[in-house]
Amino acid sequence: MVHQDTQETAAESATLHAKVAALCNPEIYQDRCQRVDTIETHMSWIFLTEHLVYKLKKPLLRSFINLSRCADRRLNSWQELVLNQRLAPHVYLAVLPLTGGPRGTLQLNGAGPVVDWLVKMRRLPADLMLDRLIKDRKLSESDLSRFLSTVVDFYLRCARSTITPEAYLQRLKTQIQSEQQQLLDPNLQLPEGSIDHMAAELVKFVDSDAAALEARVNSGLILEGHGDLRPEHICLTEPVVVFDCLEFSQDLRILDTADELAFLFLECTKLSGGDAVAHAIKSIYTDMTADKLPWHVLQFYMAKRAMLRAKLAIWHIYDCPPRDHARWRSQALAYLRTVEDHLGRM
């Protein structure tokens, strides 16, 4: 069945609330599910049946992404499908339309006018997610070796960036300064002096340790990777599945392998028992590759990533109800303290 987004008025007439309500009803799905569980994220609504997962993008307009129109969400959904098939080919199944039905009802993959689009995926076992295995102290060295074999093979297949060392260093400084300015928004009420100090120290590292960063560029270690490598995006099935890549920006997916792995280390260390896992991942990865992941470079990237995570946490206050503001501010401040920790180890 072929659908065209030719009726933007019809597409936007159904409110997000109505779409979510319809997709919470088991009867809308063709896999005869008995119940539907939901998860709301910053950018999506996730609907989980017994065996499948459906993702509905929110109609957001931000500086980094435009999902305001149905056509934009369709394109983004297809990008997510194609890019995630690199590391999760049997998980990402299709992009399906949500359509208008009789008497104002909504249908999944119906024949009526398209009102939105969903990514359809297989549901993965929660008890085999990396974050769960770390928390439950059930992670084995063979699990990590299987995961890292997958990552190493993926990196070998990834397209290399043609960026010059000079341009890469400037790109890092521009990213740091952008995070700094966004965190300094007076509406966020974050400690301005601390943020300025952190940004200055990160930029100082780029200048003082330029040779180490340039060496990584010259070694072909800047590539188009996953972009959002976190423990909750890794499932240690057979084969290993790495999902939910950063689909909306190729520029943000082009990064140093040390940057990508530093993000994983950072998020592992936020979990009980995760410090040992992060060290084990580094050890196994360096044994498998010629990349020794210099300690001071990793600390720089972890600090830089923690600043990004602080921004993403505090940004929730733009959309969430006031009762949740304290929780997100607390999380942002915790990440800013993490920035300081890693600056001290560089």
Steps between C-alpha positions, in 0.01 A plus 500: 500500500642840397424812699583861417521792742286723283250604766696689765176652634357154563832383640516773763129503582540194721659620823793325660272415792254326265780306330643382831155400623435300184836325515444401864209283381609140427234471228688737267786251455497208261712270720203425730666633811333487839651816649698809404762658725619854431819697552522875441841638405610854420436448129263203467225282635586128512227233492599149605291193424601149604732454201525831316581867561358802318657847520300818434703820463379814676433807281804689631680801361844554652828658390636152423191329355174582322222245544220753484336364183378150424733487199796582727410218737465260209850584373647475849334161554650366177841634599469320833405174327784506246775616736411255775502207262880537505517355853147365554385363161253250645352746750398794281219368282300773328358851496120491523239774452245595760187577301159652544214252523122517504328743738825665603672183619865428431643185344849357467593444135145568384375638169396846620695827500839483673512685832842379616770235472643237733816294507423132555758288687537164666490513878830403662534313833534752781712268712775494232543877475849611600376743765285228658784246495731752668243577771427129557874414508440236230738630234775262390829568323378290207195729473727803477725326246199422279380858524841647424554265206178644359620857560845439349348340190257791471779757521693318228197536272421863589572779254808702601479877525715713272519782755843658544668510843466880512130487413441224757656703782291802405190280489566383857541856624183610321304214659631585847414867461154414370429280803630779724269762350196275519568410863533871582137571403376704802176299501697189598645656818822299491832615659643731235849526647542123513377458145738768370790333685416155360474627144828692533680188628367286217606755237839526673543123463426519127777759464756347734449137394439572133766246397315210667171596335661562162665157518156342525381684192812398307449137610156485338314478831239764414207313344122488469410294803193427710488840670309398816684198639347449845451185712123510449553485123697174512335157522720195553293256301658271241590682285559817702266786413591870524198718428355853520784677323502877462303521175422869462850640439778349294732772631451379858555138395841593357728474801817356648466135603644609837219755530236233435654254745554774759125563493439132569754507785336811646155343504633170638662682792158643593385144580587300810794282406547686173852630570646151476300435183632818337859397578435150366354640176808718453736209564324260264460762227868600507600132489285455187623810316805716444317789670633539854245767602735744680379563855514881485311502168228276648468729803460800269225330301326380816498855638371634170228233487397571859450865407277390211302271732453788744351707221269221384380445857425864572326546165214287632378797701397669174235229447430318826252611771642720779482215752777322304737800474689421822574145385648608167694788658648255750605266221657787304696614805621143560636487143670837548674360809608208282654748253712639784605149606632414155665838450704418808621175345610636163 
